[in-house]
């Protein structure tokens, strides 16, 4: 069964967060992630639009607050986002390795 779009976007947003925890800024991290999974996550957008859409989605996920009226899809995306970060931390992966592994998991591509 293919991954849901919300799971893909949440994992991509988590990869951005992992990269930003290293030496990359958010824009560079989003561009790196979007270049690798952008078509699977934002097929109708190109280049910088994909990175901007990914940053916007990450902002929405981080803004989610339990108990507030919101989309159930956003709640599910936050669950996936948090668990992707938790998994990368538990595996002891650094920022670059954690992001690359999340991207590899979604896309089937080997990390750079």
C-alpha positions as CSV (number, residue, x, y, z in Angstrom):
1,X,0.0,0.0,0.0
2,X,1.5,3.4,-0.9
3,X,2.2,5.9,1.8
4,X,-0.3,8.6,2.4
5,X,0.5,12.1,1.2
6,X,0.3,13.4,4.8
7,X,2.9,10.8,5.9
8,X,5.2,11.7,3.0
9,X,4.9,15.4,3.8
10,X,5.4,14.8,7.5
11,X,8.5,12.7,6.9
12,X,9.8,15.4,4.5
13,X,9.1,18.1,7.1
14,X,11.0,16.0,9.7
15,X,13.9,15.7,7.3
16,X,14.0,19.5,7.0
17,X,14.0,19.8,10.8
18,X,16.9,17.2,11.1
19,X,18.9,19.2,8.6
20,X,18.2,22.5,10.3
21,X,19.5,20.9,13.5
22,X,22.8,20.6,11.8
23,X,24.6,23.3,9.9
24,X,21.9,24.2,7.3
25,X,19.3,26.9,7.5
26,X,15.7,26.1,6.9
27,X,15.6,27.4,3.3
28,X,18.6,25.3,2.3
29,X,17.3,22.3,4.2
30,X,13.9,22.6,2.5
31,X,15.6,22.9,-1.0
32,X,17.7,19.8,-0.3
33,X,14.6,17.8,0.7
34,X,12.4,19.1,-2.0
35,X,15.0,18.2,-4.6
36,X,14.9,14.6,-3.5
37,X,11.2,14.0,-2.8
38,X,9.5,17.0,-4.2
39,X,7.7,15.2,-7.0
40,X,6.3,12.6,-4.6
41,X,5.1,15.3,-2.1
42,X,4.3,18.3,-4.3
43,X,3.8,17.1,-7.9
44,X,2.2,20.2,-9.2
45,X,4.8,22.6,-8.1
46,X,8.4,23.2,-9.3
47,X,11.8,24.2,-7.8
48,X,11.5,26.9,-5.2
49,X,7.7,26.4,-5.0
50,X,8.2,22.9,-3.6
51,X,10.6,24.1,-1.0
52,X,8.3,26.9,0.0
53,X,5.3,24.6,0.2
54,X,7.3,22.2,2.3
55,X,8.3,25.0,4.7
56,X,4.6,26.1,4.9
57,X,3.5,22.6,5.7
58,X,6.2,22.2,8.4
59,X,5.0,25.5,9.9
60,X,1.4,24.2,10.0
61,X,2.5,20.9,11.6
62,X,4.5,22.7,14.2
63,X,1.6,25.0,14.9
64,X,-0.8,22.1,15.7
65,X,-2.1,22.1,19.2
66,X,-4.1,19.2,20.6
67,X,-7.6,20.2,21.8
68,X,-7.9,23.0,19.3
69,X,-10.3,22.7,16.4
70,X,-8.2,21.6,13.5
71,X,-8.1,19.2,10.6
72,X,-7.7,15.5,11.7
73,X,-5.2,15.3,8.8
74,X,-3.0,17.9,10.5
75,X,-3.2,15.9,13.7
76,X,-2.1,12.8,11.9
77,X,0.7,14.6,10.1
78,X,2.0,15.9,13.5
79,X,1.9,12.4,14.8
80,X,4.0,11.2,11.9
81,X,6.3,14.2,12.1
82,X,7.0,13.6,15.8
83,X,7.6,9.9,15.3
84,X,10.0,10.4,12.4
85,X,12.1,12.7,14.6
86,X,11.8,10.3,17.6
87,X,12.9,7.4,15.4
88,X,15.9,9.3,14.0
89,X,17.0,10.3,17.5
90,X,16.6,6.7,18.9
91,X,18.7,5.4,16.1
92,X,21.4,7.9,17.0
93,X,21.4,9.4,13.5
94,X,23.0,12.8,13.1
95,X,21.2,15.6,11.2
96,X,22.5,14.7,7.7
97,X,22.2,10.9,8.2
98,X,18.7,11.2,9.8
99,X,17.4,13.4,7.0
100,X,18.9,11.2,4.3
101,X,17.5,8.0,5.9
102,X,14.0,9.6,6.1
103,X,14.2,10.5,2.4
104,X,15.5,7.1,1.5
105,X,12.7,5.5,3.3
106,X,10.1,7.5,1.4
107,X,11.7,7.5,-2.0
108,X,13.7,4.4,-2.3
109,X,16.7,6.4,-3.3
110,X,20.1,5.9,-1.6
111,X,21.2,8.9,0.5
112,X,23.9,11.2,-0.9
